[in-house]
Amino acid sequence: MLYHFSEDPNIKLFTPRQLEYRLDEPAMVWAIDAFYAVHYYFPRDCPRICLWPMKGTTAEDRERFFGLSCTERLLAIESAWLDRLRTTVLYRYRFDDADFELYEANAGYYTATKEVKPVSVERMDDLLQWIVSAGVELRVMPSLQQLRDAVLTSTVNFSMIRMKNARST
């Protein structure tokens, strides 16, 4: 299954759009696969770091990032976003896989260059519960910067989303 998450409950047709930082690529409709979907259970502009071990992750990095947890996926946000996470309602749009092509396997991104109609839409209240139910650890931190720096020099797999909205210190 492929998904798109939005705070808009009324999208009937997804039209390809040009991203300002990908002007060398065609306009596209973006979707995410089921494994990575939990990375989008957040308000759209919420900065977050998502990390999970991969085949080459060292024992030291496993201990450093996951040592006290029984999960192998960690999501971190800044405390300034917690209230918005508690109150935001998302809508999970589901798509037919046949309409999309794999764009980036490591991130779970799929794209379509034509208009796409969702198969269904589901309201997602209580995003904290959705995150917990996905079996991941959520860390709420004053700032993401130290974690960002640590992850960039580590052997874990990661995704950093909307970091331009993160605190600078």
DSSP file (Angstrom, degrees, kcal/mol; ACC not computed):
  #  RESIDUE AA STRUCTURE BP1 BP2  ACC     N-H-->O    O-->H-N    N-H-->O    O-->H-N    TCO  KAPPA ALPHA  PHI   PSI    X-CA   Y-CA   Z-CA
    1    1 A M              0   0    0      0, 0.0    33,-0.8     0, 0.0     2,-0.4   0.000 360.0 360.0 360.0 146.4    0.0    0.0    0.0
    2    2 A L  E     -AB  33  95A   0     93,-0.9    93,-2.4    31,-0.2     2,-0.3  -0.927 360.0-168.5-120.7 147.6    1.1    3.6   -0.7
    3    3 A Y  E     -AB  32  94A   0     29,-2.6    29,-2.5    -2,-0.4     2,-0.3  -0.888  20.4-161.3-135.0 159.8    0.0    6.6    1.3
    4    4 A H  E     - B   0  93A   0     89,-1.8    89,-3.2    -2,-0.3     2,-0.4  -0.983  19.6-149.4-136.0 136.5   -0.1   10.4    1.3
    5    5 A F  E     + B   0  92A   0     -2,-0.3     2,-0.3    87,-0.2    87,-0.2  -0.890  24.6 159.3-111.3 136.9   -0.7   12.2    4.6
    6    6 A S  E     - B   0  91A   0     85,-1.8    85,-2.8    -2,-0.4    -2,-0.0  -0.986  47.4-135.9-150.7 156.1   -2.4   15.6    4.7
    7    7 A E  S    S+     0   0    0     -2,-0.3    82,-0.1    83,-0.2    85,-0.1   0.434  88.0  91.2 -88.7  -1.9   -4.3   17.9    7.1
    8    8 A D        -     0   0    0     83,-0.2     3,-0.5     1,-0.1    83,-0.1  -0.851  57.6-169.5 -95.7 118.5   -6.8   18.5    4.3
    9    9 A P  S    S+     0   0    0      0, 0.0    -1,-0.1     0, 0.0    81,-0.0   0.483  74.8  65.1 -84.9  -1.0   -9.7   16.0    4.4
   10   10 A N        +     0   0    0      2,-0.0     2,-0.8     0, 0.0    -2,-0.0  -0.010  56.3 134.0-118.2  30.0  -11.1   16.9    1.0
   11   11 A I        +     0   0    0     -3,-0.5     3,-0.1     1,-0.2    -5,-0.0  -0.718  18.2 168.4 -83.9 114.2   -8.5   16.0   -1.7
   12   12 A K        +     0   0    0     -2,-0.8     2,-0.4     1,-0.3    -1,-0.2   0.739  69.0  21.4 -94.3 -28.1  -10.4   14.2   -4.4
   13   13 A L        -     0   0    0    104,-0.2     2,-0.6     2,-0.0    -1,-0.3  -0.984  69.8-140.6-146.3 128.9   -7.6   14.2   -7.0
   14   14 A F  B     -F  116   0B   0    102,-3.2   102,-2.4    -2,-0.4    15,-0.1  -0.819  20.3-161.3 -93.8 122.1   -3.8   14.5   -6.5
   15   15 A T        -     0   0    0     -2,-0.6    13,-0.1   100,-0.2   100,-0.1  -0.854  27.4-104.0-103.8 134.4   -2.2   16.6   -9.2
   16   16 A P        -     0   0    0      0, 0.0     2,-0.4     0, 0.0    13,-0.3  -0.262  41.7-164.9 -55.6 140.0    1.5   16.5   -9.9
   17   17 A R  B     -G   28   0C   0     11,-2.3    11,-2.2     9,-0.1     2,-0.5  -0.964  20.1-120.3-131.3 149.6    3.4   19.5   -8.5
   18   18 A Q        -     0   0    0     -2,-0.4     2,-0.4     9,-0.3     9,-0.1  -0.734  25.7-138.3 -86.4 127.9    6.9   20.8   -9.1
   19   19 A L    >   -     0   0    0     -2,-0.5     3,-2.0     3,-0.3     6,-0.2  -0.734  10.8-133.6 -88.3 135.9    9.0   21.0   -5.9
   20   20 A E  T 3  S+     0   0    0     -2,-0.4     3,-0.4     1,-0.3    -1,-0.1   0.741 107.2  47.1 -61.7 -24.2   11.1   24.2   -5.6
   21   21 A Y  T 3  S+     0   0    0      1,-0.2    -1,-0.3     2,-0.1     3,-0.1   0.302 111.4  51.9-101.1   9.3   14.2   22.2   -4.7
   22   22 A R    X   +     0   0    0     -3,-2.0     3,-1.8     3,-0.1    -3,-0.3  -0.310  60.8 143.1-134.7  50.4   13.7   19.7   -7.5
   23   23 A L  T 3   +     0   0    0     -3,-0.4    -1,-0.1     1,-0.3    -3,-0.1   0.664  67.9  63.7 -68.8 -15.5   13.4   22.0  -10.5
   24   24 A D  T 3  S+     0   0    0     -3,-0.1    -1,-0.3     2,-0.1    -2,-0.0   0.428  97.8  69.7 -86.7   1.6   15.3   19.5  -12.7
   25   25 A E  S <  S-     0   0    0     -3,-1.8    -6,-0.1    -6,-0.2    -3,-0.1  -0.799  90.7 -99.7-115.7 158.9   12.6   16.9  -12.3
   26   26 A P        -     0   0    0      0, 0.0    -7,-0.2     0, 0.0    -9,-0.1  -0.264  49.8 -84.5 -70.7 163.8    9.1   16.7  -13.6
   27   27 A A        -     0   0    0    -11,-0.1     2,-0.3    -9,-0.1    -9,-0.3  -0.459  61.1-176.9 -63.3 140.2    6.1   17.6  -11.5
   28   28 A M  B     -G   17   0C   0    -11,-2.2   -11,-2.3   -13,-0.1     2,-0.5  -0.953  34.7-127.3-142.4 157.4    5.1   14.6   -9.4
   29   29 A V  E     - C   0 112A   0     83,-2.8    83,-1.7    -2,-0.3     2,-0.4  -0.924  36.9-145.0 -98.4 131.7    2.6   13.2   -7.0
   30   30 A W  E     + C   0 111A   0     -2,-0.5     2,-0.3    81,-0.2    81,-0.2  -0.804  22.2 172.6-105.8 141.7    4.4   11.8   -4.0
   31   31 A A  E     - C   0 110A   0     79,-2.5    79,-2.5    -2,-0.4     2,-0.3  -0.940  18.6-141.9-139.9 163.0    3.5    8.7   -1.9
   32   32 A I  E     -AC   3 109A   0    -29,-2.5   -29,-2.6    -2,-0.3    77,-0.2  -0.948  19.7-119.8-127.6 145.5    5.1    6.7    0.9
   33   33 A D  E  >  -A    2   0A   0     75,-1.7     4,-0.8    -2,-0.3     3,-0.3  -0.281  34.0 -99.3 -82.4 173.1    5.1    3.0    1.5
   34   34 A A  T >4 S+     0   0    0    -33,-0.8     3,-0.5     1,-0.2     4,-0.5   0.846 117.3  56.8 -62.9 -38.4    3.8    1.3    4.6
   35   35 A F  T 34 S+     0   0    0      1,-0.2     3,-0.4     2,-0.1    -1,-0.2   0.912 116.2  35.3 -60.8 -42.6    7.2    0.8    6.3
   36   36 A Y  T >4 S+     0   0    0     -3,-0.3     3,-1.7     1,-0.2     4,-0.3   0.474  89.6  98.2 -91.0  -2.9    7.9    4.5    6.3
   37   37 A A  G X< S+     0   0    0     -4,-0.8     3,-2.6    -3,-0.5    -1,-0.2   0.859  73.1  64.4 -56.4 -39.2    4.4    5.7    6.8
   38   38 A V  G >  S+     0   0    0     -4,-0.5     3,-1.5    -3,-0.4    -1,-0.3   0.748  88.5  70.2 -59.2 -22.9    4.9    6.3   10.5
   39   39 A H  G <  S+     0   0    0     -3,-1.7    -1,-0.3     1,-0.3    -2,-0.2   0.646  99.9  49.4 -66.4 -12.9    7.5    9.0    9.7
   40   40 A Y  G <  S+     0   0    0     -3,-2.6     2,-0.8    -4,-0.3    -1,-0.3   0.185  73.3 106.2-113.6  14.9    4.5   11.1    8.5
   41   41 A Y  S <  S+     0   0    0     -3,-1.5    90,-0.2    -4,-0.1    -1,-0.1  -0.208  70.4  86.5 -83.5  43.8    2.2   10.7   11.5
   42   42 A F  S    S-     0   0    0     -2,-0.8    43,-0.1     4,-0.1     6,-0.0  -0.909  95.5 -76.9-138.2 159.1    3.1   14.3   12.3
   43   43 A P    >   -     0   0    0      0, 0.0     3,-1.9     0, 0.0    42,-0.1  -0.370  56.5-109.5 -54.6 144.1    1.9   17.8   11.5
   44   44 A R  T 3  S+     0   0    0      1,-0.3    -2,-0.0    -3,-0.0   -39,-0.0   0.843 113.7  40.1 -49.7 -47.5    3.3   18.6    8.1
   45   45 A D  T 3  S+     0   0    0      2,-0.1    -1,-0.3   120,-0.0   120,-0.1   0.391  83.4 124.2 -89.2   4.4    5.9   21.2    9.1
   46   46 A C    <   -     0   0    0     -3,-1.9     2,-0.2     1,-0.1   120,-0.1  -0.502  60.8-131.3 -68.3 120.7    7.1   19.4   12.2
   47   47 A P        +     0   0    0      0, 0.0    31,-0.5     0, 0.0     2,-0.3  -0.516  38.6 166.4 -70.6 140.4   10.8   18.8   12.1
   48   48 A R  E     -HI  77 161D   0    113,-2.3   113,-2.6    -2,-0.2     2,-0.5  -0.998  33.1-144.2-156.2 153.3   11.7   15.2   13.0
   49   49 A I  E     -HI  76 160D   0     27,-2.0    27,-2.5    -2,-0.3     2,-0.4  -0.983  16.8-168.9-120.1 130.1   14.5   12.6   12.9
   50   50 A C  E     +HI  75 159D   0    109,-3.1   109,-2.4    -2,-0.5     2,-0.4  -0.969  12.0 174.5-118.6 130.7   13.7    9.0   12.2
   51   51 A L  E     +HI  74 158D   0     23,-2.8    23,-2.7    -2,-0.4   107,-0.2  -0.993  11.5 163.9-143.1 151.1   16.3    6.3   12.7
   52   52 A W  E     - I   0 157D   0    105,-2.2   105,-2.5    -2,-0.4    21,-0.2  -0.977  40.3 -97.2-156.7 150.4   16.6    2.6   12.5
   53   53 A P        -     0   0    0      0, 0.0     2,-0.2     0, 0.0   103,-0.1  -0.341  35.5-164.6 -72.3 155.4   19.5    0.2   12.4
   54   54 A M    >   -     0   0    0    101,-0.4     3,-1.9    -2,-0.0   101,-0.0  -0.719  42.7 -80.8-126.8-178.6   20.7   -1.3    9.1
   55   55 A K  T 3  S+     0   0    0      1,-0.3   101,-0.0    -2,-0.2    -1,-0.0   0.858 128.5  44.7 -54.2 -40.2   22.9   -4.3    8.2
   56   56 A G  T 3  S+     0   0    0     99,-0.1    -1,-0.3     2,-0.0     2,-0.2   0.326  79.8 128.7 -90.8   8.8   26.1   -2.3    8.8
   57   57 A T    <   -     0   0    0     -3,-1.9    99,-0.1     1,-0.1     2,-0.0  -0.469  57.8-126.8 -67.7 129.5   25.1   -0.6   12.0
   58   58 A T     >  -     0   0    0     -2,-0.2     4,-2.3     1,-0.1     5,-0.2  -0.308  14.6-116.5 -74.6 158.9   27.8   -1.1   14.6
   59   59 A A  H  > S+     0   0    0      1,-0.2     4,-2.3     2,-0.2     5,-0.2   0.866 117.1  56.5 -60.3 -36.6   27.1   -2.6   18.1
   60   60 A E  H  > S+     0   0    0      1,-0.2     4,-2.8     2,-0.2    -1,-0.2   0.913 108.3  45.3 -63.5 -43.1   28.2    0.7   19.6
   61   61 A D  H  > S+     0   0    0      2,-0.2     4,-2.5     1,-0.2     5,-0.4   0.864 110.2  54.4 -71.0 -34.3   25.6    2.7   17.5
   62   62 A R  H  X S+     0   0    0     -4,-2.3     4,-2.5     2,-0.2     5,-0.3   0.937 113.8  42.6 -59.5 -44.9   22.9    0.1   18.4
   63   63 A E  H  X S+     0   0    0     -4,-2.3     4,-1.5     3,-0.2    -2,-0.2   0.922 113.8  51.8 -66.9 -44.1   23.7    0.7   22.1
   64   64 A R  H  < S+     0   0    0     -4,-2.8    -2,-0.2    -5,-0.2    -1,-0.2   0.898 125.5  22.7 -61.4 -43.3   24.0    4.5   21.7
   65   65 A F  H  < S+     0   0    0     -4,-2.5    -2,-0.2    -5,-0.1    -1,-0.2   0.781 140.3  20.0 -98.3 -29.2   20.7    5.0   20.0
   66   66 A F  H >< S+     0   0    0     -4,-2.5     3,-1.9    -5,-0.4    -3,-0.2   0.318  83.7 115.7-124.6   6.9   18.6    1.9   21.0
   67   67 A G  T 3< S+     0   0    0     -4,-1.5    -3,-0.1    -5,-0.3    -4,-0.1   0.780  85.5  34.4 -54.5 -36.9   20.3    0.6   24.1
   68   68 A L  T 3  S+     0   0    0     -5,-0.2     2,-0.3    -4,-0.1    -1,-0.3   0.242 108.7  81.4-103.8  13.5   17.5    1.1   26.5
   69   69 A S    <   -     0   0    0     -3,-1.9    -3,-0.0     2,-0.1    -4,-0.0  -0.848  63.9-148.8-119.7 153.1   14.6    0.5   24.1
   70   70 A C  S    S+     0   0    0     -2,-0.3     2,-0.3     2,-0.0    -1,-0.1   0.258  77.0  85.8-100.9  11.3   13.1   -2.7   22.9
   71   71 A T        -     0   0    0     -5,-0.1    -2,-0.1     1,-0.1    65,-0.1  -0.723  65.8-148.7-107.6 160.8   12.3   -1.1   19.5
   72   72 A E  S    S+     0   0    0     63,-0.3     2,-0.4    -2,-0.3    64,-0.1   0.078  80.6  67.4-113.1  21.4   14.4   -0.8   16.4
   73   73 A R        -     0   0    0     62,-0.3    64,-2.3   -21,-0.2     2,-0.4  -0.986  58.9-174.1-142.7 133.8   12.8    2.4   15.2
   74   74 A L  E     -Hj  51 137D   0    -23,-2.7   -23,-2.8    -2,-0.4     2,-0.4  -0.988   4.5-170.3-128.7 133.7   13.1    5.8   16.9
   75   75 A L  E     -Hj  50 138D   0     62,-3.1    64,-3.1    -2,-0.4     2,-0.4  -0.983   9.8-167.2-121.1 135.6   11.4    9.1   16.0
   76   76 A A  E     +Hj  49 139D   0    -27,-2.5   -27,-2.0    -2,-0.4     2,-0.3  -0.980   9.7 171.6-128.5 136.9   12.4   12.3   17.6
   77   77 A I  E     -Hj  48 140D   0     62,-2.6    64,-3.0    -2,-0.4     2,-0.3  -0.864  37.4 -97.6-130.9 168.2   10.7   15.7   17.6
   78   78 A E  E >   - j   0 141D   0    -31,-0.5     3,-2.3    -2,-0.3     4,-0.3  -0.659  29.6-122.0 -87.5 146.1   11.2   19.0   19.5
   79   79 A S  G >  S+     0   0    0     62,-2.6     3,-1.5    -2,-0.3     4,-0.5   0.774 108.6  69.9 -59.1 -27.7    9.2   19.7   22.6
   80   80 A A  G 3  S+     0   0    0     61,-0.3    -1,-0.3    62,-0.3     4,-0.3   0.704 100.1  49.9 -62.4 -18.2    7.8   22.9   21.0
   81   81 A W  G <> S+     0   0    0     -3,-2.3     4,-2.3     1,-0.1    -1,-0.3   0.465  83.1  93.1 -98.1  -4.0    5.9   20.6   18.6
   82   82 A L  H <> S+     0   0    0     -3,-1.5     4,-2.3    -4,-0.3     5,-0.2   0.912  84.4  49.3 -61.7 -45.7    4.3   18.4   21.2
   83   83 A D  H  > S+     0   0    0     -4,-0.5     4,-1.6     1,-0.2    -1,-0.2   0.908 112.2  48.9 -61.5 -40.2    1.0   20.3   21.6
   84   84 A R  H  > S+     0   0    0     -4,-0.3     4,-2.1     1,-0.2    -1,-0.2   0.887 109.1  52.9 -66.0 -36.9    0.6   20.5   17.8
   85   85 A L  H  < S+     0   0    0     -4,-2.3    42,-0.5     1,-0.2    43,-0.2   0.905 109.4  50.1 -62.1 -40.0    1.2   16.7   17.6
   86   86 A R  H  < S+     0   0    0     -4,-2.3    40,-0.3    -5,-0.2    -1,-0.2   0.826 120.3  33.8 -66.1 -32.3   -1.5   16.2   20.2
   87   87 A T  H  < S+     0   0    0     -4,-1.6    -2,-0.2    -5,-0.2    -1,-0.2   0.614  90.2 105.4-104.9 -13.6   -4.1   18.3   18.4
   88   88 A T     <  -     0   0    0     -4,-2.1     2,-0.5    -5,-0.2    39,-0.5  -0.451  53.1-153.8 -72.4 138.7   -3.4   17.8   14.7
   89   89 A V        -     0   0    0     -2,-0.2     2,-0.3    36,-0.1    36,-0.2  -0.960  14.6-165.8-108.7 128.3   -5.8   15.6   12.8
   90   90 A L  E     - D   0 124A   0     34,-2.0    34,-3.4    -2,-0.5     2,-0.5  -0.736  13.6-142.4-109.5 161.8   -4.3   13.9    9.7
   91   91 A Y  E     -BD   6 123A   0    -85,-2.8   -85,-1.8    -2,-0.3     2,-0.8  -0.993  11.1-149.8-124.7 124.2   -5.9   12.2    6.8
   92   92 A R  E     -BD   5 122A   0     30,-3.1    30,-1.9    -2,-0.5     2,-0.5  -0.837  11.6-161.3 -98.4 111.1   -4.3    9.1    5.4
   93   93 A Y  E     -BD   4 121A   0    -89,-3.2   -89,-1.8    -2,-0.8     2,-0.4  -0.782   6.3-151.8 -91.4 132.0   -4.9    8.8    1.7
   94   94 A R  E     -BD   3 120A   0     26,-2.5    25,-3.2    -2,-0.5    26,-1.1  -0.863  11.9-163.8-107.6 140.6   -4.4    5.3    0.2
   95   95 A F  E     -B    2   0A   0    -93,-2.4   -93,-0.9    -2,-0.4     2,-0.5  -0.815  28.5-104.4-120.5 158.2   -3.4    4.8   -3.4
   96   96 A D    >   -     0   0    0     21,-0.4     3,-1.8    -2,-0.3     4,-0.2  -0.727  30.0-138.8 -75.7 124.4   -3.3    1.9   -5.9
   97   97 A D  G >  S+     0   0    0     -2,-0.5     3,-2.1     1,-0.3    -1,-0.1   0.800  96.4  71.6 -56.2 -31.4    0.3    0.9   -6.2
   98   98 A A  G 3  S+     0   0    0      1,-0.3    -1,-0.3     3,-0.0    -2,-0.0   0.709  89.2  61.5 -62.8 -20.0    0.0    0.5  -10.0
   99   99 A D  G <  S+     0   0    0     -3,-1.8    -1,-0.3    13,-0.0     2,-0.3   0.541 102.5  61.9 -81.2  -6.8   -0.3    4.3  -10.4
  100  100 A F    <   -     0   0    0     -3,-2.1     2,-0.4    -4,-0.2    12,-0.2  -0.806  62.4-149.4-125.6 158.1    3.3    4.9   -9.0
  101  101 A E  E     -E  111   0A   0     10,-2.6    10,-2.5    -2,-0.3     2,-0.2  -0.944  38.6 -96.8-121.2 147.9    6.9    4.0   -9.6
  102  102 A L  E     +E  110   0A   0     -2,-0.4     8,-0.3     8,-0.2     3,-0.1  -0.431  41.1 173.6 -62.6 130.6    9.6    3.6   -7.0
  103  103 A Y  E    S+     0   0A   0      6,-2.8     2,-0.3     1,-0.2     7,-0.2   0.791  71.8   1.2-104.4 -47.7   11.6    6.8   -6.6
  104  104 A E  E >>> -E  109   0A   0      5,-1.7     5,-1.8     1,-0.1     4,-1.1  -0.848  56.5-166.8-149.2 105.5   13.9    6.1   -3.6
  105  105 A A  T 345S+     0   0    0     -2,-0.3     3,-0.4     1,-0.2    -1,-0.1   0.864  88.2  59.9 -62.7 -39.0   13.8    2.7   -1.9
  106  106 A N  T 345S+     0   0    0      1,-0.2    -1,-0.2     2,-0.1    -2,-0.0   0.712 116.7  33.1 -65.4 -20.3   15.8    3.8    1.1
  107  107 A A  T <45S-     0   0    0     -3,-1.0    -1,-0.2     2,-0.1    -2,-0.2   0.486 107.1-119.9-111.3  -7.9   13.1    6.4    1.9
  108  108 A G  T  <5 +     0   0    0     -4,-1.1   -75,-1.7    -3,-0.4     2,-0.3   0.731  57.1 158.3  75.6  21.8   10.0    4.5    0.7
  109  109 A Y  E   < +CE  32 104A   0     -5,-1.8    -6,-2.8   -77,-0.2    -5,-1.7  -0.634  17.5 179.0 -86.4 135.9    9.2    7.3   -1.8
  110  110 A Y  E     -CE  31 102A   0    -79,-2.5   -79,-2.5    -2,-0.3     2,-0.3  -0.957   7.6-164.6-128.2 150.0    7.0    6.5   -4.8
  111  111 A T  E     -CE  30 101A   0    -10,-2.5   -10,-2.6    -2,-0.3     2,-0.3  -0.944  12.7-163.2-136.4 157.3    6.0    9.0   -7.5
  112  112 A A  E     -C   29   0A   0    -83,-1.7   -83,-2.8    -2,-0.3   -12,-0.1  -0.989  11.0-156.9-134.0 143.8    3.5    9.5  -10.3
  113  113 A T  S    S+     0   0    0     -2,-0.3     2,-0.3   -85,-0.2   -86,-0.1   0.282  77.3  61.8-104.3   9.5    3.7   12.0  -13.1
  114  114 A K  S    S-     0   0    0    -15,-0.3   -85,-0.1   -85,-0.1    -2,-0.1  -0.848 101.4 -76.8-125.9 166.1    0.0   11.9  -13.8
  115  115 A E        -     0   0    0     -2,-0.3     2,-0.4  -100,-0.1  -100,-0.2  -0.325  48.5-158.1 -61.3 144.6   -3.1   12.8  -11.7
  116  116 A V  B     -F   14   0B   0   -102,-2.4  -102,-3.2    -4,-0.1    -1,-0.0  -0.993   9.7-148.7-133.1 132.0   -4.0   10.2   -9.2
  117  117 A K        -     0   0    0     -2,-0.4   -21,-0.4  -104,-0.2  -104,-0.2  -0.852  27.5-120.0 -97.2 129.8   -7.3    9.5   -7.4
  118  118 A P        -     0   0    0      0, 0.0   -23,-0.2     0, 0.0     3,-0.1  -0.368   6.9-145.0 -68.2 149.0   -7.0    8.1   -3.9
  119  119 A V  S    S-     0   0    0    -25,-3.2     2,-0.3     1,-0.3   -24,-0.2   0.842  78.6 -13.9 -78.1 -37.3   -8.6    4.7   -3.3
  120  120 A S  E     -D   94   0A   0    -26,-1.1   -26,-2.5     2,-0.0     2,-0.4  -0.971  56.8-141.9-157.4 166.7   -9.7    5.7    0.3
  121  121 A V  E     -D   93   0A   0     -2,-0.3     2,-0.4   -28,-0.2   -28,-0.2  -0.998  14.0-165.9-138.2 137.3   -9.1    8.3    3.0
  122  122 A E  E     -D   92   0A   0    -30,-1.9   -30,-3.1    -2,-0.4     2,-0.3  -0.984  19.4-128.7-128.2 131.3   -8.9    7.7    6.7
  123  123 A R  E     -D   91   0A   0     -2,-0.4     2,-0.6   -32,-0.2   -32,-0.2  -0.594  19.6-157.4 -76.5 135.5   -9.1   10.2    9.5
  124  124 A M  E     +D   90   0A   0    -34,-3.4   -34,-2.0    -2,-0.3     3,-0.2  -0.877  16.9 172.3-120.3  97.4   -6.3    9.9   12.0
  125  125 A D        +     0   0    0     -2,-0.6     5,-0.2     1,-0.2   -36,-0.1  -0.562  61.9  30.8 -90.7 164.9   -7.0   11.4   15.4
  126  126 A D    >>  -     0   0    0    -40,-0.3     4,-1.6    -2,-0.2     3,-0.7   0.956  65.9-171.7  52.0  66.0   -4.7   11.0   18.4
  127  127 A L  H 3> S+     0   0    0    -42,-0.5     4,-2.5   -39,-0.5     5,-0.2   0.807  80.2  62.9 -60.4 -31.7   -1.4   10.9   16.5
  128  128 A L  H 3> S+     0   0    0    -43,-0.2     4,-2.5     1,-0.2    -1,-0.3   0.921 104.5  47.7 -59.0 -42.1    0.5    9.9   19.6
  129  129 A Q  H <> S+     0   0    0     -3,-0.7     4,-2.7     1,-0.2    -2,-0.2   0.887 109.5  52.6 -66.7 -38.6   -1.5    6.8   19.8
  130  130 A W  H  X S+     0   0    0     -4,-1.6     4,-1.0     2,-0.2    -1,-0.2   0.913 111.4  47.2 -61.6 -42.2   -0.9    6.0   16.2
  131  131 A I  H ><>S+     0   0    0     -4,-2.5     5,-1.2     2,-0.2     3,-0.6   0.942 113.7  46.3 -65.3 -48.2    2.8    6.4   16.7
  132  132 A V  H ><5S+     0   0    0     -4,-2.5     3,-1.9     1,-0.2    -2,-0.2   0.901 109.4  55.3 -61.5 -41.5    2.9    4.2   19.8
  133  133 A S  H 3<5S+     0   0    0     -4,-2.7    -1,-0.2     1,-0.3    -2,-0.2   0.739  97.6  64.3 -65.2 -22.5    0.7    1.6   18.1
  134  134 A A  T <<5S-     0   0    0     -4,-1.0    -1,-0.3    -3,-0.6    -2,-0.2   0.535 114.4-117.5 -78.0  -5.5    3.3    1.4   15.3
  135  135 A G  T < 5 +     0   0    0     -3,-1.9   -63,-0.3     1,-0.3     2,-0.3   0.741  69.8 129.4  79.3  23.4    5.8    0.1   17.8
  136  136 A V      < -     0   0    0     -5,-1.2     2,-0.5   -65,-0.1    -1,-0.3  -0.723  59.5-116.4-107.4 160.3    8.3    2.9   17.6
  137  137 A E  E     -j   74   0D   0    -64,-2.3   -62,-3.1    -2,-0.3     2,-0.6  -0.824  24.1-154.6 -92.9 132.3    9.9    5.0   20.3
  138  138 A L  E     -j   75   0D   0     -2,-0.5     2,-0.5   -64,-0.2   -62,-0.2  -0.939   7.3-165.1-107.5 123.0    9.0    8.7   20.3
  139  139 A R  E     -j   76   0D   0    -64,-3.1   -62,-2.6    -2,-0.6     2,-0.6  -0.915   5.7-158.3-106.4 134.1   11.5   11.0   21.8
  140  140 A V  E     +j   77   0D   0     -2,-0.5   -62,-0.2   -64,-0.2   -64,-0.1  -0.958  22.2 176.5-112.9 115.5   10.5   14.6   22.7
  141  141 A M  E     -j   78   0D   0    -64,-3.0   -62,-2.6    -2,-0.6   -61,-0.3  -0.856  42.2-125.0-123.2 150.3   13.6   16.8   22.9
  142  142 A P  S    S+     0   0    0      0, 0.0     2,-0.3     0, 0.0   -62,-0.3   0.882 100.3   5.9 -59.5 -36.8   14.2   20.5   23.5
  143  143 A S        -     0   0    0     26,-0.1     4,-0.3   -66,-0.1     3,-0.2  -0.991  56.7-149.7-146.1 148.4   16.3   20.6   20.3
  144  144 A L  S  > S+     0   0    0     -2,-0.3     4,-2.8    23,-0.2     5,-0.2   0.489  76.3  94.5 -92.6  -4.9   17.1   18.1   17.5
  145  145 A Q  H  > S+     0   0    0      1,-0.2     4,-2.5     2,-0.2     5,-0.2   0.882  83.5  46.1 -63.1 -43.7   20.5   19.5   16.7
  146  146 A Q  H  > S+     0   0    0      2,-0.2     4,-2.1     1,-0.2    -1,-0.2   0.907 115.4  47.6 -66.7 -39.6   22.7   17.2   18.9
  147  147 A L  H  > S+     0   0    0     -4,-0.3     4,-2.9     2,-0.2     5,-0.2   0.917 110.7  52.7 -65.0 -42.0   20.8   14.1   17.7
  148  148 A R  H  X S+     0   0    0     -4,-2.8     4,-2.3     1,-0.2    -2,-0.2   0.941 110.3  47.3 -56.8 -49.2   21.2   15.3   14.1
  149  149 A D  H  X S+     0   0    0     -4,-2.5     4,-0.8     1,-0.2    -1,-0.2   0.895 113.7  47.8 -61.3 -40.9   24.9   15.7   14.6
  150  150 A A  H >< S+     0   0    0     -4,-2.1     3,-0.5     1,-0.2    -1,-0.2   0.906 111.9  49.0 -67.3 -42.3   25.2   12.3   16.2
  151  151 A V  H >< S+     0   0    0     -4,-2.9     3,-1.8     1,-0.2     5,-0.2   0.894 104.2  59.5 -65.8 -39.7   23.2   10.5   13.5
  152  152 A L  H 3< S+     0   0    0     -4,-2.3    -1,-0.2     1,-0.3    -2,-0.2   0.759 111.2  41.0 -62.9 -24.4   25.1   12.1   10.7
  153  153 A T  T << S+     0   0    0     -4,-0.8    -1,-0.3    -3,-0.5    -2,-0.2   0.161 105.4  88.7-107.1  18.2   28.4   10.5   12.0
  154  154 A S  S <  S-     0   0    0     -3,-1.8    -3,-0.1     2,-0.1   -97,-0.0  -0.382  79.6-120.0-107.0-176.5   26.8    7.2   12.8
  155  155 A T  S    S+     0   0    0     -2,-0.1  -101,-0.4   -97,-0.1     2,-0.2   0.200  75.6 108.8-108.8  12.6   26.1    3.9   11.1
  156  156 A V  S    S-     0   0    0     -5,-0.2     2,-0.3  -103,-0.1    -2,-0.1  -0.538  73.3-113.5 -86.3 156.8   22.3    3.9   11.5
  157  157 A N  E     +I   52   0D   0   -105,-2.5  -105,-2.2    -2,-0.2     2,-0.3  -0.661  47.3 173.6 -82.7 145.4   19.9    4.5    8.7
  158  158 A F  E     -I   51   0D   0     -2,-0.3     2,-0.4  -107,-0.2  -107,-0.2  -0.976  31.9-156.2-152.8 162.5   18.0    7.8    9.1
  159  159 A S  E     -I   50   0D   0   -109,-2.4  -109,-3.1    -2,-0.3     2,-0.5  -0.985  10.5-161.9-139.0 133.5   15.6   10.3    7.6
  160  160 A M  E     -I   49   0D   0     -2,-0.4     2,-0.4  -111,-0.2  -111,-0.2  -0.976  14.1-168.6-119.5 120.2   15.5   13.9    8.6
  161  161 A I  E     -I   48   0D   0   -113,-2.6  -113,-2.3    -2,-0.5    -2,-0.0  -0.917  62.4  -9.9-118.4 131.5   12.2   15.6    7.7
  162  162 A R  S >  S+     0   0    0     -2,-0.4     3,-2.1  -115,-0.2    -1,-0.2   0.793  73.0 157.0  57.2  34.1   11.5   19.4    7.7
  163  163 A M  G >   +     0   0    0      1,-0.3     3,-1.8     2,-0.2    -1,-0.1   0.694  60.2  76.1 -64.4 -17.9   14.7   20.1    9.6
  164  164 A K  G 3  S+     0   0    0      1,-0.3    -1,-0.3     4,-0.0    -2,-0.1   0.727  94.6  53.5 -63.5 -18.0   14.6   23.7    8.3
  165  165 A N  G <  S+     0   0    0     -3,-2.1    -1,-0.3  -120,-0.1    -2,-0.2   0.392  88.4 108.2 -94.8   1.3   11.9   24.2   10.9
  166  166 A A  S <  S-     0   0    0     -3,-1.8   -23,-0.1     1,-0.1  -118,-0.0  -0.388  82.4 -91.9 -78.1 156.6   14.1   22.9   13.8
  167  167 A R        -     0   0    0    -25,-0.1   -23,-0.2     1,-0.1   -22,-0.2  -0.351  29.9-132.6 -61.8 147.5   15.5   25.1   16.5
  168  168 A S              0   0    0      1,-0.2    -1,-0.1    -3,-0.1   -25,-0.1   0.709 360.0 360.0 -80.3 -19.0   19.0   26.3   15.6
  169  169 A T              0   0    0    -24,-0.0    -1,-0.2   -23,-0.0   -26,-0.1   0.348 360.0 360.0-134.2 360.0   20.5   25.4   19.0
